[in-house]
Amino acid sequence: MTAFDTLGAIPRTLTALTIPAGLGGVSRMQSALPAALDGSGPAIAPFPEGPPQLVASLLESIKPDDSSLPLESNDIALVVSTSGSTGAPRGVLLSQQALHASATAFANRFGTDARWVVSMPMHRIAGIMVLVRAHLYGNPFEVDPSTGGARQFTAPTFAATTLKAKRQSDADGRPLMVSLVPTQIARLLEAGSVGIEALQSYEVVLSGAAATPQPLLEQLRSYGINVVVSYGMSETCGGVSFDGLPLDNVSISLGTQDDIEPGRISISGPVLASGYRLRPDLDALTFIDGRMMTHDVGKLDSSGLLHVLGRLDDIVIVGGVNVALSAVEAAIRHHPLIEDVAVIDVTDPLWGSLPLAYVVLRSIDTDTDALTMQIKDVVSNRIGKAATPRSVHYVDQLPMLDSGKIDRLSLRLQAAKDIEQGRVRHPGNAE
């Protein structure tokens, strides 16, 4: 861990940087980033423009522009807000050295001369790292109009952005790359030829921020699309493992004997964050002996490639049986009538926890009673009766965070509210 202990040094300023959606946000981050990276200007804490309640929560946790709370270290360049899909907001302290190490390791793996299409929010690490690499290696980029939620992400608009960038890459020979979340990729495939041909234009399509379903990967590869699955987080300056292979100088361990058995993923290397803003209590739990203890469970195959199995907090106990909610989701998602699914749990005094499924259909004409029976049969047969969702709710769409992850906290709050107000029966009584 890095602590602010430079005798006589003037503490570096941390300033909030509001990031509007669209091209304006990219331009604002691009302007502020160089001085933050080389230390000639203040460290920056990027925030979205809204919603107000979220912004207020982030500002309260990170406290930029507060002279009474100096930065933990003068080598901090960025404080990136993160909360995963369920936790309270916290600020990740990213040093100049860690950001440079991440960009360098990525360049060693994928090259230094890429052209990027920017589609990720500029207050999130995936978007920020595109600009860090662009600054260090002079990578040009095009900005998709949907960036940061400026407008809806659509296949025709993304295809137009891609075509413009592709023409430039054809002229100067730079490989074209993009970072997307699985939901965006799925939307492009569903759009047919316009989305598929856009994806085929890229030398590398990074898929990250959320788990990429195996059927989606198989479909992409059947079209000859070079999709690369990224694994990482804000605390590691973004991706540290690509298609299971760690970046140079990054060590991944599972904490089991010889890392043979599945276990909790921990990461070490120069890409690690320096800790959390104003949270030494979290530092003590997360950064131990030079390693970051993630909340993910993984395994290493015979080739040493990492496979992420799910999250530690993904495991719930139903009647004394351990149930992985991600495994339940995967079993349901394979059904051809289902567009998307999220499985959460609610507390039950008898069973401990009970799984609930929220399902988005491909067609409104689906017989939901029959599909519900099929879902329960599939989960029961593949995973076990304890894992079977006690109720299945059909929704138009799942709530999403701007990071591309499902907003499970919103789903849990909605489920509790629905049960309390009697709009749905408690799943313990809904067999």
Phi, psi and omega in degrees: 000147178256128180242154177280103183218024181278110185299123175082354182285147176278122182303138180288142181282140171249120183240142178286140178233107180284128184250104175289160178289154174086198184300326180300322178292321178296316180296320181294316178294319180299325180287323185275336190295315184304315181293328177291322183287325182262000176084002181279348179228185182290156167290151184238145175242099183284137180229147172289164178291331183196179359287157187303320182296320178295313181299317179299320179295319179294316179297322180294324183280330185259330176052062173286167176056034178240103185295342179279351181232078182295162177300150180297333179206148179284351179267004177287130179255323184225145169238107187258128180282141179207155175210010187061216180253351185223347190270175177284152180300145175209156182256126181266125183273111182248121182277163174303318183295318181294318180295318177295318181298319179296313181297321180293315180295321177296316179297323177296330181275317190245357180099162186256353191249029184288158164248136185246149162255122184270125179225354184262150181300145183279354174263002177254153189297325181297319177288319181300317184294332174300317180287327176298313179294323178297320180292316185285327187242006178069029181287124174284161180207157171246148183251123175288137183301343181277353188307130178074013180084019180298330175201172182293140176285119181229153181297314181300318180292316178297321179297322179294318176297317179298316181300317178299314180293323181295320178298322178292320179292324176297329182281322185249357175081007179284134176294142183263131182227155177209149175246124183227161171265157183305325179298318177297317180298317179299320179298321180294319178294320181296334182286352178086215190299324182296320179282320181296315181294327176297313179296326179292347181283346187265140172290323179220129170246108178278131176244119184204193180077330177214164181297137178263113183300141181302319178301325178293318178298316181297321179294317179300314183290333176294336177267005180075021180273127183275082178271136179237123182277124181258139174232126178177191185198175179301323183291351178241022183056039179090209188299133174238348179222132182233120189052035175089350183262118181296152174293162177303139178070010175253129179248132177242129180229155179251357177074010177252167184300120182057017180055031181278317181272152175302150181192185181287129182284129170234153188227139172226162180142173184288354181274356186289147173296162178272359180133199180246143180297118174061026181227065177299336177295319177288325177303316184295331180272335190258318184252103188234122178051045176079008180238149173263124178271109180279177175256021182252150175251136181216175174220156176250131180276184185296340178267000181084013179275141182277135173237120180275122185266337183153190182255152177300320180279007176276345183270123176238160182251119180245107180058036179086001181252132176287129180233126175270112183297328178295326178292324177295316177301315182298320180295322181284321186297337181291344184292132185295342180271356187254128179277314182203161182207147170225137179242125177237179177231153173237152181286138178227132184294335181269313187264348184093291174222155176224133180282143172235143178246133172249123191236135172254126184270154173282332182222139179286349181273005183292139173283098187290330178296315180293320181294321178300317177297319179296318179300313181295321179295316181298312182294317180299317183286324185274324188243320179137160184298323181299330183277350185294126177302130180285338173210151180237124182247133182258125185231159180289325178201158177268144176292134184235144169279160181288353174280352181097359179268153175292136179276085185289331177297317178298320179296317180295319179295320179294318179298316180297320180293317180297318180294316181298321184270001174080010179289333172226152177282151175300134184299340176293342178248017187239057177277000000 
